[in-house]
Each structure stands twice: as C-alpha cells, then as structure tokens.
Amino acid sequence: MKIRRSERLIDMTQYLLTHPHTLVSLTLFAKRYDSAKSSISEDITIIKKTFRERGLGKIATIPGATGGVMYTPMMPQEMAKADILEICDRLSEKDRLLPGGYVYLSDLLGEPELLRNIGRIIASKYADQEIDAVMTVATKGVPIAQAVSYYLNSPFVIVRRDSKITEGSTVSVNYVSGSSNRIEKMELSKRSLKQGSRILVVDDFMKGGGTVNGMRSLIEEFDAELVGITVFAEANFKGERAVENYHSLLYVEKVDPATKTIKVVPGNYFEE
C-alpha cells in the first residue's frame, strides 16, 4: 500500500538514522513504500539537504546496481565545540574534585543525551576510516564506547582487569600504571578480536596513559591495528605519558585542592 510522501520522508529519515554506515539499496525503499525509484531519489535529495543544513551528518548516494544510500553520522566542529564548552562549565564545579586529582564524571556519563553527543563527536573524527571494533576498559569507559560504536556501526569490546568465567579463554598483558607506577594486569577474551582488525580505543579519563598503553599492548597481542585513541577527559600530567598520539575532548588544566577549584578547557580534539 502506498503511503503519503510526508510519511515516507519521516520513515526514511528514521531508518537512515538507525542504520548508520550501512549501504541501503533504493530497491529496499521502493518496495517498502511501493514507490518508484525516481521518487525515492527525490526524497533522498531532500533528506540529504536537511541533514547537511542541520549538522546531522552526511548522506552519500552510490550509483550502480550494487549502490544505494549511506548515512554517516557527523557533528560540525562548531556544534561539537559548543557542547564541550558546556561540559567544561559543569566539570569546573567545586564538588567534583576527588582525592588524587581526579574529577567526578559518573553523573555526566549517565546522561543519555550527553552520551549521544559524545559518541557522535568522537565518531565524527573517524567517520571516513574503517573501524572493526571500539575498545575500552571496564567499567566507566563502557557507556562511551557503546555510544561511539553505535554511530560507527561497529561492535565494542571490553577489556577487564580480572577475568570472568563467561569470557572463556583470555589474552592478558601486564602494564605499568602511568599515575601510580604499579604493575597492573588486563585481559580480553580470545574471541573478542580477529587478526588484522582495526581498533579504536576510547576511555573516560587519562592521567599517565598507562591504561590506554595497556590496551595498545593487547591490540598488538591480537595482531590487530590501532587506528586511534580518544579519551573523554585528560588530566594535566607533569611526567612523561605512556602514549603520545591521542585525542581528548576535555583537558583538566588546573586542580587546586586547597580552594577546591577545577579549571577544565576543551582538549586537543579541536586543535587540528
């Protein structure tokens, strides 16, 4: 049964939004709405223009028998910067300071809208790269990894510091904590990654970079490839970090335990 064009546009938009980085054939839409491909093409042109103007991402059309349309979620730099500046203000609140110079993030990382925005911002950086999996370490990095993996349409894998019986056999590495210089261990199920996989590492907070470096070592153990590293927030660290090439959305520039003041600014994500 044919439906009105307004209904078709709404349903097509919803379908594309929920199937990012997926090539959808025009035939599927034509059969779904009992419409001619020419009408579907006109609808896609409208959606493409709207997405571009609203900063929702990119709609690409691929010609040919095996072609179709693909939605790539992206967030314009100015929109991302505005969101991050708002988060900077929230993180600068005095009651967020924790012992050891850490900043309390759990409440923010539990907000669905904020997580969606963080996921889209990080995914935008890697939108044109092939990502086979998003990796993080349990537990606070999990919601960020899940949000990023949704917008990249890639699975996410969770590295643990202690093995679970449900994980089966695991691969483990020892690493040096960048902030405490203690020897730690992390593990990942052997079934989590395939050889040659392209991995994006994300985490919630980084000081010395030891945890992120441990994940990099795990990736090497699987003969996989590290594509990039992005953390939600990084601390001002006076020593030598265990990793160099990474992106951060936020930078905790100054922490004063005496006055309980925190200064948070946008991270190096916006420097390129």
C-alpha positions as CSV (number, residue, x, y, z in Angstrom):
1,M,0.0,0.0,0.0
2,K,1.3,3.4,-1.0
3,I,1.8,6.0,1.7
4,R,1.9,9.8,1.6
5,R,5.2,11.4,0.8
6,S,5.4,13.2,4.2
7,E,5.0,9.8,6.0
8,R,7.6,8.3,3.6
9,L,10.1,11.0,4.4
10,I,9.7,10.6,8.1
11,D,10.1,6.8,7.9
12,M,13.1,7.0,5.6
13,T,14.8,9.5,7.9
14,Q,14.2,7.3,10.9
15,Y,15.5,4.3,9.0
16,L,18.7,6.0,8.0
17,L,19.3,7.4,11.5
18,T,19.1,3.9,13.0
19,H,21.3,2.3,10.3
20,P,24.5,4.4,10.2
21,H,27.4,3.3,8.0
22,T,25.0,0.9,6.2
23,L,24.5,0.8,2.5
24,V,20.8,0.7,1.9
25,S,19.6,-0.1,-1.7
26,L,17.0,2.1,-3.3
27,T,15.1,-1.1,-4.1
28,L,14.6,-1.7,-0.4
29,F,12.9,1.7,0.0
30,A,11.0,1.3,-3.3
31,K,9.5,-2.0,-2.1
32,R,9.0,-0.7,1.4
33,Y,6.8,2.2,0.3
34,D,5.6,0.8,-3.0
35,S,7.1,3.8,-4.8
36,A,9.2,4.4,-7.9
37,K,13.0,4.7,-7.5
38,S,12.8,8.1,-9.1
39,S,10.5,9.2,-6.2
40,I,12.8,7.7,-3.7
41,S,15.8,9.5,-5.2
42,E,13.9,12.8,-4.9
43,D,13.2,12.1,-1.2
44,I,16.8,11.3,-0.5
45,T,17.8,14.6,-2.1
46,I,15.5,16.4,0.4
47,I,16.9,14.4,3.3
48,K,20.5,15.0,2.3
49,K,19.9,18.7,2.2
50,T,18.2,18.8,5.6
51,F,20.9,16.7,7.2
52,R,23.6,18.9,5.9
53,E,21.9,22.1,7.0
54,R,21.1,20.8,10.4
55,G,24.5,19.3,11.0
56,L,23.2,15.7,11.4
57,G,25.7,14.1,9.2
58,K,26.4,13.1,5.6
59,I,24.1,11.3,3.2
60,A,26.0,9.7,0.3
61,T,24.5,8.1,-2.8
62,I,26.4,5.3,-4.5
63,P,25.4,4.7,-8.2
64,G,25.3,1.4,-9.9
65,A,23.5,-1.9,-9.5
66,T,25.1,-2.6,-6.1
67,G,24.8,1.0,-5.0
68,G,22.3,2.8,-2.7
69,V,22.4,5.4,0.0
70,M,24.5,5.6,3.2
71,Y,24.2,7.7,6.3
72,T,27.4,8.8,8.0
73,P,26.8,10.5,11.4
74,M,28.9,13.6,11.9
75,M,28.9,16.7,14.1
76,P,30.2,20.0,12.8
77,Q,33.2,21.4,14.7
78,E,31.3,24.4,15.9
79,M,28.5,22.4,17.3
80,A,30.9,20.0,19.0
81,K,32.9,22.8,20.5
82,A,29.7,24.4,21.9
83,D,28.7,21.1,23.6
84,I,32.2,20.6,25.0
85,L,32.3,24.2,26.4
86,E,29.1,23.5,28.2
87,I,30.5,20.3,29.7
88,C,33.7,22.2,30.7
89,D,31.5,24.6,32.8
90,R,29.8,21.6,34.5
91,L,33.1,19.9,35.3
92,S,34.5,23.0,36.8
93,E,32.1,22.7,39.8
94,K,34.0,22.6,43.1
95,D,32.2,19.4,44.4
96,R,33.6,17.3,41.6
97,L,37.2,17.2,42.9
98,L,38.2,13.8,44.2
99,P,41.3,12.7,46.1
100,G,44.3,12.2,43.8
101,G,43.3,15.0,41.4
102,Y,40.6,13.0,39.8
103,V,37.3,14.6,38.7
104,Y,33.9,13.0,39.3
105,L,32.4,12.1,35.9
106,S,29.9,9.3,36.6
107,D,26.8,11.5,36.7
108,L,27.6,13.1,33.3
109,L,28.4,9.7,31.8
110,G,25.0,8.5,32.9
111,E,23.1,11.2,30.9
112,P,21.7,9.7,27.7
113,E,21.7,13.0,25.6
114,L,25.2,13.9,26.7
115,L,26.5,10.4,25.9
116,R,24.8,10.5,22.5
117,N,26.6,13.8,21.7
118,I,30.0,12.5,23.0
119,G,29.5,9.4,20.8
120,R,28.8,11.4,17.7
121,I,31.6,13.8,18.4
122,I,34.2,11.0,18.7
123,A,32.7,9.0,15.8
124,S,33.0,12.1,13.6
125,K,36.8,12.0,13.9
126,Y,36.8,8.5,12.4
127,A,33.8,8.7,10.1
128,D,35.9,8.1,7.0
129,Q,38.0,5.3,8.4
130,E,37.3,1.6,8.6
131,I,36.8,0.7,12.3
132,D,36.2,-3.0,13.1
133,A,35.8,-2.6,16.9
134,V,35.8,0.1,19.6
135,M,37.8,-1.0,22.7
136,T,37.6,0.3,26.2
137,V,38.4,-0.9,29.7
138,A,35.8,-1.7,32.3
139,T,33.9,0.0,33.7
140,K,33.5,3.7,33.3
141,G,34.6,3.7,29.6
142,V,31.8,1.3,28.7
143,P,29.0,3.8,28.1
144,I,31.3,6.0,25.9
145,A,32.4,3.0,23.9
146,Q,28.8,1.9,23.4
147,A,27.8,5.4,22.2
148,V,30.7,5.6,19.8
149,S,30.2,2.1,18.4
150,Y,26.5,2.9,17.7
151,Y,27.5,5.9,15.4
152,L,30.3,3.9,13.8
153,N,28.1,0.8,13.4
154,S,31.0,-1.3,14.9
155,P,31.0,-3.6,17.9
156,F,32.6,-2.7,21.1
157,V,34.9,-4.9,23.2
158,I,35.5,-4.5,27.0
159,V,38.9,-5.1,28.5
160,R,38.8,-6.3,32.1
161,R,41.3,-6.3,34.9
162,D,40.0,-9.6,36.2
163,S,38.8,-12.5,34.0
164,K,35.2,-13.7,34.1
165,I,34.2,-17.3,33.6
166,T,31.8,-16.2,30.9
167,E,34.6,-14.7,28.8
168,G,36.2,-18.1,28.1
169,S,40.0,-18.2,27.5
170,T,41.6,-14.8,27.5
171,V,44.8,-13.0,26.5
172,S,46.4,-11.0,29.3
173,V,49.1,-8.3,29.4
174,N,50.9,-6.6,32.3
175,Y,51.3,-2.8,32.1
176,V,52.6,0.0,34.3
177,S,50.0,2.4,35.6
178,G,51.1,5.8,34.4
179,S,49.9,7.6,37.5
180,S,51.0,5.2,40.3
181,N,53.8,3.2,38.6
182,R,52.2,0.0,39.8
183,I,52.2,-3.2,37.7
184,E,48.7,-4.0,36.7
185,K,47.1,-6.7,34.5
186,M,44.3,-6.5,32.0
187,E,42.6,-9.3,30.0
188,L,40.5,-9.7,26.9
189,S,38.6,-12.8,25.6
190,K,40.3,-14.5,22.7
191,R,37.0,-14.4,20.8
192,S,36.8,-10.6,21.0
193,L,39.1,-9.6,18.1
194,K,40.1,-11.1,14.8
195,Q,43.6,-10.9,13.5
196,G,44.1,-7.7,11.4
197,S,41.1,-5.9,13.0
198,R,41.3,-2.1,13.0
199,I,40.6,-0.9,16.6
200,L,39.6,2.5,18.0
201,V,40.4,2.9,21.7
202,V,38.3,5.1,23.9
203,D,38.3,5.8,27.6
204,D,36.8,8.2,30.1
205,F,39.8,9.7,31.9
206,M,43.5,9.6,31.4
207,K,46.4,10.7,33.6
208,G,49.6,9.0,32.8
209,G,48.2,6.9,29.9
210,G,49.2,3.6,31.4
211,T,45.7,2.0,31.0
212,V,45.5,3.2,27.3
213,N,49.0,1.9,26.7
214,G,48.0,-1.5,28.2
215,M,45.1,-1.7,25.7
216,R,47.6,-0.9,22.9
217,S,49.7,-3.8,24.0
218,L,46.6,-6.1,24.0
219,I,45.9,-5.0,20.4
220,E,49.4,-6.0,19.4
221,E,48.9,-9.4,21.0
222,F,45.9,-10.0,18.7
223,D,47.9,-8.9,15.7
224,A,45.4,-6.1,15.2
225,E,45.9,-2.5,14.2
226,L,45.4,0.6,16.5
227,V,43.6,3.2,14.4
228,G,43.3,5.9,17.1
229,I,42.9,6.8,20.8
230,T,40.3,9.2,22.1
231,V,39.6,10.0,25.8
232,F,36.7,12.0,27.2
233,A,39.0,13.9,29.6
234,E,42.7,14.1,30.3
235,A,44.4,15.5,33.4
236,N,47.4,17.9,33.5
237,F,50.2,15.4,33.9
238,K,53.7,16.6,34.7
239,G,55.6,13.4,34.0
240,E,56.0,11.6,30.7
241,R,52.8,10.0,29.4
242,A,52.9,6.4,28.2
243,V,51.1,7.4,25.0
244,E,51.6,10.3,22.7
245,N,49.2,10.2,19.7
246,Y,45.7,10.6,21.2
247,H,42.7,13.0,21.2
248,S,41.0,14.3,24.2
249,L,37.6,16.1,24.3
250,L,38.4,17.8,27.7
251,Y,41.6,18.9,29.4
252,V,41.6,19.4,33.2
253,E,44.1,22.2,33.1
254,K,44.3,23.1,36.8
255,V,43.3,21.5,40.1
256,D,43.7,23.3,43.4
257,P,42.8,21.0,46.4
258,A,43.2,23.9,48.8
259,T,40.5,26.0,47.2
260,K,38.8,23.0,45.6
261,T,38.8,24.7,42.2
262,I,39.0,23.0,38.9
263,K,39.7,24.5,35.5
264,V,38.5,22.5,32.5
265,V,39.0,23.6,28.9
266,P,38.5,21.9,25.5
267,G,41.0,19.2,24.8
268,N,43.3,18.7,21.8
269,Y,40.5,17.2,19.7
270,F,39.9,20.8,18.5
271,E,43.5,21.7,17.7
272,E,43.6,20.1,14.3
